Amino acid sequence: MTDTVSYAQGQALQVLSFEVGAQTYCVPVSAVREIRGVTPPTPLPEAPPYVRGVINLRGQVMPVIDLSWRLGKGAAQDGARQVIIVVENHDDVAGLLVDAVCDSFTVEAEHINAPPALGDGEDSPLVAAVITSGEGDMTVLLAVSRILPERQQALAA
């Protein structure tokens, strides 16, 4: 297992797929805590532009990430099918604002491919893998650990 991939290589993976713009992405089901309706977030000063703000989820304050913006596609357009997918990575919890949830399914190991190098020998930091299907379709598996805002390290006293 690598830092950007949250599954055991060589094993099947259950994923949740969703739409952002015209493209379908997915994350491992093991990283999904819940799916909820859109709640208007409270903006935070000096937050990264892809963080719409924070919401209170049963006593836990968490950021809401505009996944369209985070993926470089510009701000998401409000829509009736939009939802927030609450994901967790270790102790970090965040909501991913997506256009619509599609499906949950299991992907066999032979259909999970390493992301291609995009120039200068580097992979896309937000992509964990590319999932192929028998019909030739491809779905991008996102690296949840890389999508969440990075925590600032506390300065030593």
DSSP file with accessible surface (Angstrom, degrees, kcal/mol):
  #  RESIDUE AA STRUCTURE BP1 BP2  ACC     N-H-->O    O-->H-N    N-H-->O    O-->H-N    TCO  KAPPA ALPHA  PHI   PSI    X-CA   Y-CA   Z-CA
    1    1 A M              0   0  158      0, 0.0     2,-0.2     0, 0.0     7,-0.1   0.000 360.0 360.0 360.0 137.7    0.0    0.0    0.0
    2    2 A T    >   -     0   0   72      5,-0.3     3,-0.6     3,-0.2     5,-0.1  -0.592 360.0-100.5-107.9 175.8    1.3    3.5   -0.8
    3    3 A D  T 3  S+     0   0  117      1,-0.2   142,-0.1    -2,-0.2    -1,-0.1   0.854 120.8  42.9 -64.2 -36.1    0.6    6.9    0.6
    4    4 A T  T 3  S+     0   0   31    124,-0.1     2,-0.5   141,-0.1    -1,-0.2   0.583 104.2  72.4 -89.9  -8.7   -1.8    7.9   -2.2
    5    5 A V    <   -     0   0    8     -3,-0.6    -3,-0.2   138,-0.1     4,-0.1  -0.919  57.4-168.2-113.3 123.2   -3.7    4.5   -2.4
    6    6 A S        +     0   0   40     -2,-0.5     2,-0.3    -5,-0.1    24,-0.1  -0.210  64.3  71.3-104.1  43.5   -6.1    3.6    0.3
    7    7 A Y  S    S-     0   0   22     -5,-0.1     2,-0.7     6,-0.1    -5,-0.3  -0.973  88.9 -98.9-146.3 161.3   -6.5   -0.1   -0.7
    8    8 A A    >   -     0   0   36     -2,-0.3     3,-1.5     4,-0.2    -2,-0.1  -0.743  45.2-122.0 -84.4 118.3   -4.4   -3.2   -0.6
    9    9 A Q  T 3  S+     0   0  118     -2,-0.7     3,-0.1     1,-0.2    -1,-0.0  -0.291  95.5  30.9 -61.1 142.1   -3.0   -3.7   -4.1
   10   10 A G  T 3  S+     0   0   68      1,-0.3     2,-0.3    99,-0.2    -1,-0.2   0.453 103.4  96.6  89.1   1.6   -3.9   -7.0   -5.7
   11   11 A Q  S <  S-     0   0  122     -3,-1.5    -1,-0.3    98,-0.1    96,-0.1  -0.872  81.3 -96.8-122.0 157.6   -7.3   -7.2   -3.9
   12   12 A A        -     0   0   50     -2,-0.3     2,-0.4    -3,-0.1    96,-0.2  -0.282  39.1-151.4 -65.7 156.4  -10.8   -6.3   -4.9
   13   13 A L  E     -A  107   0A  16     94,-2.6    94,-3.4    -6,-0.1     2,-0.5  -0.998   9.6-142.0-137.2 131.9  -12.0   -2.9   -3.8
   14   14 A Q  E     -A  106   0A  99     -2,-0.4    15,-2.5    92,-0.3    16,-0.5  -0.828  31.9-178.0 -92.9 128.9  -15.5   -1.6   -3.0
   15   15 A V  E     -AB 105  28A   0     90,-3.1    90,-2.1    -2,-0.5     2,-0.5  -0.866  28.5-137.2-127.2 159.9  -16.0    2.0   -4.2
   16   16 A L  E     -AB 104  27A  15     11,-2.7    11,-1.7    -2,-0.3     2,-0.3  -0.982  26.3-154.4-113.6 122.3  -18.7    4.7   -4.2
   17   17 A S  E     +AB 103  26A   6     86,-3.7    85,-2.8    -2,-0.5    86,-0.8  -0.731  18.7 166.6-100.7 151.9  -18.9    6.5   -7.6
   18   18 A F  E     -AB 101  25A   0      7,-2.6     7,-2.8    -2,-0.3     2,-0.4  -0.964  31.0-108.0-155.5 163.6  -20.2   10.1   -8.0
   19   19 A E  E     +AB 100  24A  66     81,-3.1    80,-2.0    -2,-0.3    81,-1.1  -0.823  21.8 178.6-103.5 139.4  -20.3   12.8  -10.6
   20   20 A V  E >  S- B   0  23A   1      3,-2.4     3,-1.7    -2,-0.4     2,-0.2  -0.947  75.1 -41.5-133.1 110.2  -18.4   16.1  -10.6
   21   21 A G  T 3  S-     0   0   40     -2,-0.4    47,-0.0     1,-0.2    78,-0.0  -0.466 122.2 -28.2  65.6-133.6  -19.3   18.0  -13.8
   22   22 A A  T 3  S+     0   0  110     -2,-0.2     2,-0.3    -3,-0.1    -1,-0.2   0.387 121.8  87.1 -95.2   4.5  -19.5   15.5  -16.7
   23   23 A Q  E <   -B   20   0A  72     -3,-1.7    -3,-2.4   116,-0.0     2,-0.4  -0.799  68.4-134.6-111.5 150.5  -17.0   13.1  -15.2
   24   24 A T  E     +B   19   0A  49     -2,-0.3   116,-1.1   114,-0.3     2,-0.3  -0.852  27.5 172.4-102.5 133.0  -17.4   10.1  -12.8
   25   25 A Y  E     -Bc  18 140A  14     -7,-2.8    -7,-2.6    -2,-0.4     2,-0.3  -0.786  10.3-159.0-124.9 172.1  -15.0    9.6   -9.9
   26   26 A C  E     -Bc  17 141A   0    114,-2.2   116,-2.9    -2,-0.3    -9,-0.2  -0.979   8.9-160.3-151.2 163.1  -14.9    7.3   -7.0
   27   27 A V  E     -B   16   0A   0    -11,-1.7   -11,-2.7    -2,-0.3   116,-0.1  -0.948  43.0 -86.1-135.2 156.1  -13.5    6.8   -3.5
   28   28 A P  E >   -B   15   0A   0      0, 0.0     3,-1.7     0, 0.0     4,-0.4  -0.408  31.3-132.5 -62.4 137.9  -13.1    3.6   -1.5
   29   29 A V  G >  S+     0   0   46    -15,-2.5     3,-1.7     1,-0.3   -14,-0.1   0.851 105.2  68.5 -59.3 -31.7  -16.3    2.8    0.5
   30   30 A S  G 3  S+     0   0  101    -16,-0.5    -1,-0.3     1,-0.3   -15,-0.1   0.740  98.4  50.7 -62.0 -20.0  -14.1    2.3    3.5
   31   31 A A  G <  S+     0   0   10     -3,-1.7    57,-2.5    56,-0.1     2,-0.5   0.566  91.5  94.4 -91.7  -9.3  -13.3    6.0    3.5
   32   32 A V  E <   +F   87   0B  31     -3,-1.7    55,-0.3    -4,-0.4     3,-0.1  -0.732  42.5 175.3 -91.8 124.2  -17.0    7.1    3.4
   33   33 A R  E     -     0   0B  92     53,-3.1     2,-0.3    -2,-0.5    -1,-0.2   0.851  65.6 -35.5 -89.1 -44.3  -18.8    7.8    6.7
   34   34 A E  E     -F   86   0B  46     52,-1.3    52,-2.9     2,-0.0     2,-0.4  -0.981  46.7-120.5-167.9 168.9  -22.1    8.9    5.3
   35   35 A I  E     +F   85   0B  79     -2,-0.3     2,-0.3    50,-0.2    50,-0.2  -0.990  38.5 172.1-121.1 130.4  -23.9   10.7    2.5
   36   36 A R  E     -F   84   0B  59     48,-2.8    48,-2.9    -2,-0.4     3,-0.1  -0.909  34.6 -92.1-137.7 162.9  -26.0   13.8    3.4
   37   37 A G  E     -F   83   0B  48     -2,-0.3     2,-0.3    46,-0.2    46,-0.2  -0.225  58.2 -82.2 -67.6 163.7  -28.0   16.6    1.9
   38   38 A V        -     0   0   66     44,-0.5    -1,-0.1    45,-0.0    44,-0.0  -0.534  43.5-170.7 -74.7 128.8  -26.3   19.9    1.2
   39   39 A T        -     0   0   48     -2,-0.3    -3,-0.0    -3,-0.1    44,-0.0  -0.984  34.2-108.5-115.4 129.5  -26.1   22.2    4.2
   40   40 A P        -     0   0  111      0, 0.0     2,-0.1     0, 0.0    14,-0.1  -0.400  41.1-136.1 -60.2 123.2  -25.0   25.8    3.6
   41   41 A P        -     0   0   33      0, 0.0    14,-0.2     0, 0.0    -3,-0.0  -0.424   9.7-116.1 -80.5 158.3  -21.5   26.0    5.1
   42   42 A T  B     -G   54   0B  93     12,-2.9    12,-2.2    -2,-0.1     0, 0.0  -0.840  37.6-122.9 -90.2 118.6  -20.2   28.9    7.2
   43   43 A P        -     0   0  100      0, 0.0    10,-0.2     0, 0.0     9,-0.1  -0.278  20.1-147.0 -63.7 148.5  -17.3   30.5    5.4
   44   44 A L    >   -     0   0   86      7,-0.3     3,-1.3     8,-0.0     7,-0.1  -0.960  19.8-113.9-115.7 135.0  -13.9   30.7    7.0
   45   45 A P  T 3  S+     0   0  118      0, 0.0     8,-0.0     0, 0.0     0, 0.0  -0.383  97.1   8.9 -66.0 143.6  -11.4   33.6    6.5
   46   46 A E  T 3  S+     0   0  203      1,-0.2     0, 0.0    -2,-0.0     0, 0.0   0.641  90.0 147.0  62.5  19.0   -8.2   32.7    4.7
   47   47 A A    <   -     0   0   33     -3,-1.3    -1,-0.2     1,-0.1     0, 0.0  -0.493  62.0 -88.0 -76.0 154.1   -9.4   29.2    3.9
   48   48 A P    >   -     0   0   53      0, 0.0     3,-2.0     0, 0.0    -1,-0.1  -0.287  42.7-110.2 -56.9 151.7   -8.1   27.6    0.6
   49   49 A P  T 3  S+     0   0   94      0, 0.0    21,-0.1     0, 0.0    20,-0.1   0.776 116.6  59.1 -60.6 -26.3  -10.5   28.6   -2.3
   50   50 A Y  T 3  S+     0   0   34     19,-0.1    16,-3.1    15,-0.1     2,-0.8   0.581  86.2  87.6 -80.7  -6.3  -11.8   25.0   -2.6
   51   51 A V  E <   - H   0  65B  16     -3,-2.0    -7,-0.3    14,-0.2    14,-0.2  -0.826  59.0-169.5 -93.9 111.4  -13.0   25.0    1.0
   52   52 A R  E     -     0   0B  75     12,-2.4     2,-0.3    -2,-0.8    -1,-0.2   0.737  53.2 -87.3 -70.8 -25.2  -16.5   26.4    0.9
   53   53 A G  E     - H   0  64B   0     11,-0.8    11,-2.8   -10,-0.2     2,-0.3  -0.976  52.6 -60.6 150.3-157.0  -16.6   26.6    4.7
   54   54 A V  E     -GH  42  63B  25    -12,-2.2   -12,-2.9    -2,-0.3     2,-0.3  -0.903  34.0-164.9-126.3 153.2  -17.5   24.4    7.7
   55   55 A I  E     - H   0  62B  10      7,-2.4     7,-2.5    -2,-0.3     2,-0.7  -0.918  25.6-117.3-129.0 161.5  -20.6   22.6    8.9
   56   56 A N  E     - H   0  61B 106     -2,-0.3     2,-0.8     5,-0.2     5,-0.2  -0.888  25.5-170.7-101.3 115.2  -21.6   21.1   12.2
   57   57 A L  E >  S- H   0  60B   4      3,-3.2     3,-1.7    -2,-0.7    -2,-0.0  -0.875  73.2 -43.1-109.0  95.1  -22.1   17.3   11.8
   58   58 A R  T 3  S-     0   0  178     -2,-0.8    -1,-0.2     1,-0.3     3,-0.1   0.905 125.0 -36.4  49.6  49.1  -23.6   16.1   15.1
   59   59 A G  T 3  S+     0   0   65      1,-0.2     2,-0.6     0, 0.0    -1,-0.3   0.355 118.4 106.9  90.9  -6.1  -21.2   18.2   17.2
   60   60 A Q  E <   -H   57   0B  71     -3,-1.7    -3,-3.2     2,-0.0     2,-0.5  -0.925  60.9-144.6-109.6 122.4  -18.2   17.8   14.9
   61   61 A V  E     +H   56   0B  98     -2,-0.6    -5,-0.2    -5,-0.2    32,-0.1  -0.714  29.4 170.8 -84.9 127.1  -17.1   20.8   12.9
   62   62 A M  E     -H   55   0B   2     -7,-2.5    -7,-2.4    -2,-0.5    32,-0.2  -0.982  32.6-108.4-139.4 150.9  -15.8   19.8    9.5
   63   63 A P  E     -H   54   0B  32      0, 0.0    32,-3.0     0, 0.0     2,-0.6  -0.441  22.0-139.7 -75.4 151.2  -14.8   21.5    6.3
   64   64 A V  E     -Hi  53  95B   3    -11,-2.8   -12,-2.4    30,-0.2   -11,-0.8  -0.968  18.0-155.0-110.6 120.1  -16.8   21.2    3.1
   65   65 A I  E     -Hi  51  96B   0     30,-3.7    32,-3.1    -2,-0.6     2,-1.2  -0.850  14.4-137.6-100.9 124.2  -14.6   20.8    0.0
   66   66 A D  E  >  - i   0  97B   4    -16,-3.1     4,-2.6    -2,-0.5     5,-0.2  -0.704  20.7-164.8 -75.7  99.4  -16.0   21.9   -3.3
   67   67 A L  H  > S+     0   0    0     30,-1.3     4,-2.1    -2,-1.2     6,-0.2   0.849  83.6  58.3 -64.2 -30.8  -14.6   18.9   -5.2
   68   68 A S  H  4>S+     0   0   11     29,-0.5     5,-2.8     2,-0.2     6,-0.4   0.952 111.2  41.8 -60.7 -47.0  -15.1   20.5   -8.6
   69   69 A W  H >45S+     0   0  109      4,-0.2     3,-1.9     1,-0.2     5,-0.3   0.923 112.5  54.2 -65.5 -43.2  -12.8   23.4   -7.5
   70   70 A R  H 3<5S+     0   0   58     -4,-2.6    -1,-0.2     1,-0.3    -2,-0.2   0.839 107.4  51.5 -62.0 -31.9  -10.4   21.0   -5.8
   71   71 A L  T 3<5S-     0   0   36     -4,-2.1    -1,-0.3    -5,-0.2    -2,-0.2   0.334 122.3-106.1 -88.7   6.6  -10.1   19.0   -9.1
   72   72 A G  T < 5S+     0   0   69     -3,-1.9    -3,-0.2    -5,-0.1    -2,-0.1   0.691  89.7 115.1  82.4  20.2   -9.3   22.2  -11.1
   73   73 A K  S   <S-     0   0   96     -5,-2.8    -4,-0.2     1,-0.3    -5,-0.1   0.292  78.6-109.1-104.2   7.3  -12.7   22.5  -12.8
   74   74 A G        -     0   0   36     -6,-0.4    -1,-0.3    -5,-0.3    -3,-0.2  -0.140  61.1 -28.7  85.8 172.6  -13.9   25.7  -11.2
   75   75 A A  S    S-     0   0   45     -7,-0.1     2,-0.1    -6,-0.1   -25,-0.0  -0.299  71.2-108.5 -63.6 141.1  -16.6   26.2   -8.6
   76   76 A A        -     0   0   10      1,-0.1     2,-0.4    21,-0.1    -1,-0.1  -0.412  27.7-124.3 -68.1 143.7  -19.5   23.7   -8.6
   77   77 A Q        -     0   0  151     -2,-0.1   -56,-0.1     1,-0.1    -1,-0.1  -0.774  32.3-107.4 -88.1 133.0  -22.8   24.9   -9.8
   78   78 A D        +     0   0  128     -2,-0.4     2,-0.3     2,-0.0    -1,-0.1  -0.340  49.8 172.0 -60.7 138.4  -25.6   24.5   -7.3
   79   79 A G    >   -     0   0   44      1,-0.1     3,-1.1    -3,-0.0    -3,-0.0  -0.979  46.0-113.5-149.2 160.5  -28.0   21.7   -8.3
   80   80 A A  T 3  S+     0   0  111     -2,-0.3    -1,-0.1     1,-0.2    -2,-0.0   0.762 114.6  49.2 -66.8 -26.6  -30.9   19.6   -7.1
   81   81 A R  T 3  S+     0   0  155     18,-0.1    20,-0.3     2,-0.0    -1,-0.2   0.449  81.4 125.5 -95.0  -0.6  -28.9   16.4   -7.0
   82   82 A Q    <   +     0   0   16     -3,-1.1   -44,-0.5    18,-0.1     2,-0.3  -0.300  33.5 171.8 -60.7 142.3  -25.9   17.8   -5.1
   83   83 A V  E     -FJ  37  98B  29     15,-1.7    15,-2.4   -46,-0.2     2,-0.5  -0.917  32.8-119.2-141.4 168.0  -24.9   16.0   -1.9
   84   84 A I  E     -FJ  36  97B   1    -48,-2.9   -48,-2.8    -2,-0.3     2,-0.7  -0.966  19.6-154.9-111.8 122.0  -22.1   16.0    0.6
   85   85 A I  E     -FJ  35  96B   0     11,-2.5    11,-2.7    -2,-0.5     2,-0.6  -0.888  13.7-144.6 -95.5 115.5  -20.1   12.8    0.9
   86   86 A V  E     -FJ  34  95B   0    -52,-2.9   -53,-3.1    -2,-0.7   -52,-1.3  -0.747  25.7-179.7 -84.5 118.9  -18.6   12.7    4.4
   87   87 A V  E     -FJ  32  94B   0      7,-2.9     7,-2.4    -2,-0.6     2,-0.4  -0.853  12.7-157.3-118.5 155.4  -15.2   11.0    4.2
   88   88 A E  E     - J   0  93B  70    -57,-2.5     2,-0.4    -2,-0.3     5,-0.2  -0.983  11.2-175.4-134.6 146.6  -12.6   10.3    6.8
   89   89 A N  E >  S- J   0  92B  34      3,-2.6     3,-2.4    -2,-0.4     2,-0.2  -0.913  70.7 -53.0-138.9 106.4   -8.8    9.6    6.6
   90   90 A H  T 3  S-     0   0  167     -2,-0.4    -1,-0.0     1,-0.3    55,-0.0  -0.442 125.5 -16.2  58.2-118.0   -7.3    8.7   10.0
   91   91 A D  T 3  S+     0   0  145     -2,-0.2     2,-0.4    -3,-0.1    -1,-0.3   0.484 117.8  98.3 -93.5  -4.0   -8.5   11.5   12.3
   92   92 A D  E <   - J   0  89B  40     -3,-2.4    -3,-2.6   -30,-0.0     2,-0.4  -0.720  48.8-176.8 -90.9 135.1   -9.5   13.9    9.6
   93   93 A V  E     + J   0  88B  14     -2,-0.4     2,-0.3    -5,-0.2    -5,-0.2  -0.985  10.0 160.2-129.0 137.8  -13.1   14.2    8.5
   94   94 A A  E     - J   0  87B   1     -7,-2.4    -7,-2.9    -2,-0.4     2,-0.5  -0.985  35.0-120.2-151.2 159.8  -14.4   16.4    5.7
   95   95 A G  E     -iJ  64  86B   0    -32,-3.0   -30,-3.7    -2,-0.3     2,-0.6  -0.895  19.5-150.5-104.0 131.8  -17.4   16.7    3.4
   96   96 A L  E     -iJ  65  85B   1    -11,-2.7   -11,-2.5    -2,-0.5     2,-0.6  -0.914  11.1-143.5-101.7 117.0  -17.0   16.5   -0.4
   97   97 A L  E     +iJ  66  84B   4    -32,-3.1   -30,-1.3    -2,-0.6   -29,-0.5  -0.712  31.5 171.3 -80.4 116.5  -19.5   18.5   -2.3
   98   98 A V  E     - J   0  83B   1    -15,-2.4   -15,-1.7    -2,-0.6   -78,-0.2  -0.862  42.4-121.9-125.7 162.8  -20.4   16.5   -5.5
   99   99 A D  S    S-     0   0   39    -80,-2.0     2,-0.3    -2,-0.3   -79,-0.2   0.844  86.6 -21.7 -74.6 -35.1  -23.0   16.9   -8.2
  100  100 A A  E     -A   19   0A   2    -81,-1.1   -81,-3.1   -18,-0.1     2,-0.4  -0.927  58.3-117.0-170.7 147.8  -24.6   13.5   -7.7
  101  101 A V  E     -A   18   0A  44    -20,-0.3   -83,-0.3    -2,-0.3     3,-0.1  -0.760  29.6-178.8 -88.9 139.0  -23.9   10.0   -6.2
  102  102 A C  E     -     0   0A  54    -85,-2.8     2,-0.3    -2,-0.4   -84,-0.2   0.871  45.3 -38.6-102.1 -64.3  -24.0    7.2   -8.8
  103  103 A D  E     -A   17   0A  96    -86,-0.8   -86,-3.7     2,-0.0     2,-0.4  -0.981  35.4-126.1-162.0 162.2  -23.4    3.8   -7.5
  104  104 A S  E     +A   16   0A  50     -2,-0.3     2,-0.3   -88,-0.2   -88,-0.2  -0.990  43.7 152.7-119.3 130.6  -21.5    1.5   -5.1
  105  105 A F  E     -A   15   0A  62    -90,-2.1   -90,-3.1    -2,-0.4     2,-0.4  -0.977  42.7-108.2-153.8 164.5  -19.8   -1.5   -6.6
  106  106 A T  E     -A   14   0A  80     -2,-0.3     2,-0.5   -92,-0.2   -92,-0.3  -0.840  25.9-155.3-100.7 134.6  -16.8   -3.9   -6.2
  107  107 A V  E     -A   13   0A   7    -94,-3.4   -94,-2.6    -2,-0.4     2,-0.1  -0.937  16.0-130.1-110.8 126.3  -13.9   -3.6   -8.6
  108  108 A E    >   -     0   0   99     -2,-0.5     3,-2.2   -96,-0.2     4,-0.2  -0.445  26.4-111.6 -72.5 150.5  -11.7   -6.7   -9.2
  109  109 A A  G >  S+     0   0   28      1,-0.3     3,-1.9     2,-0.2   -99,-0.2   0.819 113.4  62.7 -54.6 -36.8   -8.0   -6.2   -8.8
  110  110 A E  G 3  S+     0   0  135      1,-0.3    -1,-0.3  -100,-0.1   -98,-0.0   0.655 100.8  54.4 -68.8 -11.3   -7.2   -6.6  -12.5
  111  111 A H  G <  S+     0   0   62     -3,-2.2    21,-2.3    20,-0.1     2,-0.6   0.384  87.8  91.3 -99.6   2.0   -9.3   -3.5  -13.3
  112  112 A I  E <   -D  131   0A  20     -3,-1.9     2,-0.4    -4,-0.2    19,-0.2  -0.892  59.2-176.6-102.0 116.6   -7.4   -1.3  -10.9
  113  113 A N  E     -D  130   0A  65     17,-2.6    17,-3.0    -2,-0.6    -2,-0.0  -0.901  30.0-108.7-117.6 143.7   -4.5    0.5  -12.7
  114  114 A A        -     0   0   85     -2,-0.4    15,-0.2    15,-0.2    14,-0.1  -0.328  47.9 -99.0 -61.6 146.1   -1.8    2.8  -11.4
  115  115 A P        -     0   0   18      0, 0.0    -1,-0.1     0, 0.0     2,-0.1  -0.408  41.8-110.9 -67.6 145.9   -2.3    6.4  -12.6
  116  116 A P        -     0   0   85      0, 0.0     8,-0.5     0, 0.0     2,-0.2  -0.392  33.7 -98.6 -74.1 154.9   -0.1    7.3  -15.6
  117  117 A A        -     0   0   61      6,-0.1     6,-0.2     1,-0.1     3,-0.1  -0.503  29.4-157.3 -68.6 141.7    2.7    9.8  -15.3
  118  118 A L        -     0   0  122      4,-3.2     2,-0.1     1,-0.4    -1,-0.1   0.192  60.1 -48.4-109.6  14.7    1.6   13.2  -16.4
  119  119 A G  S >  S+     0   0   42      3,-0.2     3,-2.0     0, 0.0    -1,-0.4  -0.248 122.9  37.4 125.8 143.9    4.9   14.8  -17.3
  120  120 A D  T 3  S-     0   0  165      1,-0.3     3,-0.1    -2,-0.1    -2,-0.0   0.776 125.4 -75.0  55.8  22.0    8.3   15.0  -15.6
  121  121 A G  T 3  S+     0   0   65      1,-0.2     2,-0.3    -4,-0.0    -1,-0.3   0.618  98.9 132.3  72.3  12.6    7.6   11.5  -14.3
  122  122 A E    <   -     0   0  136     -3,-2.0    -4,-3.2     1,-0.0    -3,-0.2  -0.763  49.0-138.2-103.8 145.5    5.1   12.6  -11.7
  123  123 A D        -     0   0   86     -2,-0.3    -6,-0.1    -6,-0.2    -1,-0.0  -0.506  38.4 -90.0 -86.4 162.4    1.6   11.2  -11.0
  124  124 A S    >   -     0   0   31     -8,-0.5     3,-1.2    -2,-0.2    -1,-0.1  -0.618  35.8-140.9 -69.5 126.2   -1.4   13.4  -10.3
  125  125 A P  T 3  S+     0   0   77      0, 0.0    -1,-0.1     0, 0.0    21,-0.1   0.759  97.8  50.8 -66.8 -20.2   -1.3   13.8   -6.6
  126  126 A L  T 3  S+     0   0   22     16,-0.1    17,-2.6    20,-0.1     2,-0.5   0.572  94.5  84.5 -92.1  -9.1   -5.1   13.5   -6.2
  127  127 A V  E <   + E   0 142A  23     -3,-1.2    15,-0.2    15,-0.2     3,-0.1  -0.841  44.6 175.4-101.5 123.4   -5.4   10.3   -8.3
  128  128 A A  E     -     0   0A   1     13,-2.9     2,-0.3    -2,-0.5    14,-0.2   0.819  68.7 -26.6 -88.9 -38.2   -4.9    6.9   -6.5
  129  129 A A  E     - E   0 141A   0     12,-1.5    12,-2.8   -15,-0.2     2,-0.5  -0.976  53.9-116.0-165.2 168.4   -5.7    4.7   -9.5
  130  130 A V  E     -DE 113 140A  24    -17,-3.0   -17,-2.6    -2,-0.3     2,-0.5  -0.989  27.2-150.1-119.1 126.5   -7.7    4.4  -12.7
  131  131 A I  E     -DE 112 139A   9      8,-3.3     8,-2.5    -2,-0.5     2,-0.3  -0.846  11.8-163.1-100.5 128.0  -10.4    1.8  -12.8
  132  132 A T  E     - E   0 138A  43    -21,-2.3     2,-0.3    -2,-0.5     6,-0.2  -0.776   1.2-155.0-107.7 154.3  -11.2    0.2  -16.2
  133  133 A S    >   -     0   0   39      4,-1.7     3,-1.8    -2,-0.3   -26,-0.0  -0.803  33.6-105.4-120.4 168.4  -14.3   -1.7  -17.1
  134  134 A G  T 3  S+     0   0   71     -2,-0.3    -1,-0.0     1,-0.3    -2,-0.0   0.751 119.0  59.5 -63.6 -23.2  -15.0   -4.4  -19.8
  135  135 A E  T 3  S-     0   0  156      2,-0.1    -1,-0.3     1,-0.0     3,-0.1   0.418 121.2-104.8 -86.6   0.7  -16.9   -1.8  -21.8
  136  136 A G  S <  S+     0   0   59     -3,-1.8    -2,-0.1     1,-0.3     2,-0.1   0.469  75.0 139.8  90.6  -0.4  -13.8    0.5  -22.1
  137  137 A D        -     0   0  104     -5,-0.0    -4,-1.7     1,-0.0     2,-0.4  -0.461  37.0-153.8 -74.1 151.7  -15.1    3.0  -19.5
  138  138 A M  E     - E   0 132A 131     -6,-0.2     2,-0.4    -2,-0.1  -114,-0.3  -0.985   9.2-169.2-129.0 140.5  -12.6    4.5  -17.0
  139  139 A T  E     - E   0 131A  23     -8,-2.5    -8,-3.3    -2,-0.4     2,-0.5  -0.992  22.1-128.4-127.1 136.4  -13.3    5.9  -13.6
  140  140 A V  E     -cE  25 130A  23   -116,-1.1  -114,-2.2    -2,-0.4     2,-0.6  -0.730  13.7-147.8 -88.8 124.1  -10.7    7.8  -11.6
  141  141 A L  E     -cE  26 129A   0    -12,-2.8   -13,-2.9    -2,-0.5   -12,-1.5  -0.841  21.1-142.4 -89.0 117.8  -10.2    6.6   -8.0
  142  142 A L  E     - E   0 127A   1   -116,-2.9     2,-1.0    -2,-0.6   -15,-0.2  -0.572  10.8-122.6 -85.1 148.1   -9.4    9.6   -5.9
  143  143 A A    >>  -     0   0    1    -17,-2.6     3,-1.5    -2,-0.2     4,-1.2  -0.782  21.5-164.1 -88.5  99.9   -6.8    9.6   -3.1
  144  144 A V  H >> S+     0   0    3     -2,-1.0     4,-1.7     1,-0.3     3,-0.7   0.887  86.3  60.5 -54.8 -39.7   -8.9   10.8   -0.1
  145  145 A S  H 34 S+     0   0   36      1,-0.2    -1,-0.3     2,-0.2  -141,-0.1   0.786 109.4  42.9 -61.6 -25.1   -5.8   11.5    1.9
  146  146 A R  H <4 S+     0   0   84     -3,-1.5    -1,-0.2  -142,-0.2    -2,-0.2   0.639 107.4  58.8 -95.9 -16.7   -4.7   14.0   -0.7
  147  147 A I  H << S+     0   0    1     -4,-1.2    -2,-0.2    -3,-0.7    -3,-0.1   0.861  87.5  86.5 -79.6 -36.0   -8.0   15.7   -1.2
  148  148 A L  S  < S-     0   0    8     -4,-1.7     3,-0.1     1,-0.1   -54,-0.0  -0.305  95.4 -94.6 -66.9 147.3   -8.5   16.8    2.4
  149  149 A P        -     0   0   33      0, 0.0     2,-0.2     0, 0.0    -1,-0.1  -0.334  45.5-110.4 -60.6 140.7   -7.0   20.1    3.4
  150  150 A E        -     0   0  168     -4,-0.1     2,-0.3    -3,-0.1    -4,-0.0  -0.535  28.3-122.6 -76.0 138.3   -3.5   19.7    4.9
  151  151 A R        -     0   0  160     -2,-0.2     2,-0.4    -3,-0.1    -1,-0.1  -0.593  22.9-119.7 -77.8 140.0   -3.3   20.4    8.6
  152  152 A Q        -     0   0  177     -2,-0.3     2,-0.3     1,-0.1    -1,-0.1  -0.654  31.1-117.7 -76.3 132.3   -0.8   23.0    9.6
  153  153 A Q        -     0   0  167     -2,-0.4     2,-0.1     1,-0.1    -1,-0.1  -0.547  30.4-114.2 -72.3 132.4    1.8   21.5   11.9
  154  154 A A        -     0   0   98     -2,-0.3     2,-0.2     1,-0.1    -1,-0.1  -0.437  32.1-113.8 -66.4 137.9    1.8   23.1   15.3
  155  155 A L        -     0   0  167     -2,-0.1     2,-0.1     1,-0.1    -1,-0.1  -0.534  32.9-107.1 -73.4 140.2    4.9   25.1   16.1
  156  156 A A              0   0  103     -2,-0.2    -1,-0.1     1,-0.1    -3,-0.0  -0.417 360.0 360.0 -66.1 139.8    7.0   23.6   18.9
  157  157 A A              0   0  152     -2,-0.1    -1,-0.1    -3,-0.0    -3,-0.0  -0.333 360.0 360.0 -73.3 360.0    6.8   25.7   22.0
